[in-house]
Amino acid sequence: MDIGQIIKQRREELGMSQEELARKAGYKSRSSINKIEVDGRGLPQSKITAIAKALRTTPASLMGWEETESFALDHVNSCFGESAREMLSNFQKLNENGQKEALKRVSEMVHIPQYTKADPVVQPLHPDSRSYLQPVAAHERTDIEVTEEMRQHDDAFFDE
């Protein structure tokens, strides 16, 4: 398989149009991508990296030098274990919206203590502590005239 065919296959796997790839890779029109996919014409070395980034792969993969998915997943498995490999394998099957949602959910989970590893450097707040409510810095509003009544209201609110 030549580079044009590899680019087309990867673009279609991602559900991306030629126009979208052109925009993400810095081309002015989809015809440039079409020429590249048809016979590899018009692909300067400097654009291989941009296209690889837009297609969320490596330049080596586009050149046909490695089987990216298998190579990358094996590397992840050796560094982080089978769970990470499985997670990335599933993540790779998602479209762009699915990947955004998956990242959002994982980001939410890292803030839930029952799902996170204990970090000996960070000390959890005592359940009765309200120190997280104390402002680090504050100043009085300057866009309006602040009355004494407003100050008392604010003080009472923060004292609760």
N, C-alpha and C positions, 0 to 999 in steps of 0.2 A: 504494500500500500504506500502511495506517495504522500507527501506532506499535504497536498490539497485535499486528498481523500480523508486523511486523518482529521484535518481541521473540520471538514464538512460533517464527518461522523460525530465528532465531539460536540459540535454546535447543535446538531440535531438531538443528541442525547440530553442536552441541557434545555431543549425546547426553545432555542434562541434563533431569531431570524438573522438573515445576512445583514439587514439594516442595523439591527441592534449590535451585532458583533463589530460592524464597521465603526459605529459610534464609540463603543467601548475601547476599541483598539486604536482610535485616532485617525481613521480614514474619513474622507468627506462623503463617500457614497457606497452603497451596497455593491456597486459594479466592481469595485476593487476586490471585495471578498469573493464575488462570483468568479473573477478571473483566477484568483488564487486557488479556489476549490476545483475549477475545471482543469487546470494544468500546472498549477504552482507558479504561474507567471506573476511578476510584480511583487514578489515578497522579498524585500531587502532583509538582511540579517537583523537590522535594528528593530524591525516590526515583529520578529518571531517572539520576542519576550513579551511585547504588548498583547499579541494575540493569545499567547499562552496564559497570561494573567487574566484576560477577559474570559477565557474558556476554563479557568480554574484548573490548570494543569501545568506541566513543566515544558520548557523548550525541548528538552530531550525526548519527551513523549511525542511532541509534534513532529520531531525529526524521525520518529520511529526507532529510536535507540534503546528504549526500554518499555516494558509493559508496566505503565505507571501504576495502575490500580493495585495489581498484585505486589509490585515492588514496594509501594508506599505503605500498603496495609501490613505487609510483613515487617517493615521497619517499625511501624507504630506498635505492632504486637510485641516485638522484641524490646521496645523501650517502655511501654505502658501496660502491656498485658492484653489478653484476649477481649476483655470488655471494651477497651478503647478501640480495638480493631473492629469489633462488631458495631459499635456506635458510629464510627466513621463510614463503615460500609453502608449502614442504613442511611446516614446523613447524605451520602453521595447519591442515593436513589431519589432524594427529594428535589423538587424544583426550587426556584429561588424563594418563592413565598413560603414553602415548607421549611426551607433552611432557616429563614428569618424567624419563623415561629419556634422551631426547635431551639435555636440559640436563645430566644427570649425565655423559653421555659427552663432551660438549663441555668440561665442567669438568675431566674427567680429561685430555683432550688438551692443555689449556693448560699442563700440567705436564711434557709430553714435548717435549724440546728440538727434535726434528726437525720438529715441527708449529708451533712458535711463532716469532714475529718476534724478531729480536735487539733487546734493550732496552739502549741505551747507558748508561742510568743504573744498572742492576743489573749487578753484576759476578758472573759465575758462580764457584762454588767450584772451587778447584784439585782435580783428581780424587783427589790423595793427601791432601787436607785433611780433617781430622776435626773441624774447629772447630764444625760444626753439632751435634756430640755434646756439646759443653760446655754445661752448664746455665747459664742466665742468672741464676737464683736458686734456692737450695735450702735446706732446713732439715731438721733431724733430726726424726724422728717423735716426737710427744708422746703418742700413744695407747698406746705400749708402752715398756717399759724397753729401751733400746738397749744391747747389750753391746759390749765391745771386739771380740769375734769378728765380730759383725755389721758393725761399722765397717770392719774389715780386709777382710771379704768384699766390701763395697761398693767400697772403694778399689781392690781388685784387679780387680773387674769393670770399673770405669771407666778403669782404666789399660790395659786390653787394646786 
